[in-house]
Amino acid sequence: MKKISVGFITKELKDAFEKLKEGKFEDKRLYEFILRAKKDLEINPTCAIRIQKKLWPKEYIRDYQVTNLWKYDLPNAWRLVYTIENDEAEIIAIFLEWLTHKEYERRFKY
């Protein structure tokens, strides 16, 4: 059985996540939503929706060299986008960003 963990693509994204905890009510709720997603993904990293390759934003490929892309639907129409890395010993779900539904539609050109 491989170890499963969840991380952030950059320190800045992790810091932004931690800042949500100290923010306004909406930010604190988003923090809780992401925390719940993190716990779900630690159990099953493929519990979300796999995004078709033809829809991947070019910047994800360029900046992060993704080979797979997933969307976890958060409450209040937020979206969490992540990729999964895998080796012999560990599976890592790596958060790339979270977006509102409108931002998600723009990013993925819906």
C-alpha angles and dihedrals in degrees: 000000000000123000112250122209139165126221145162125257092230139016088241091059091048089050091049089052092051090048090059088067090063097041135092123304093274091050092050090051091050089050089054092047091052091045090054090049089050091054092047092050092049086061098040119003091192097053091107133069119287112227117225113249093236088063097052114120111244091231091063090055093043099042102033105020090227118192094185134019131202136188123210113195111225124195120274091036096291119146128209115203120200144156131218125231120193136189136160094284108026147032115209125192106204119201113223100178146318121233142178115255090257092051089047092053091050093047092049094038098237 
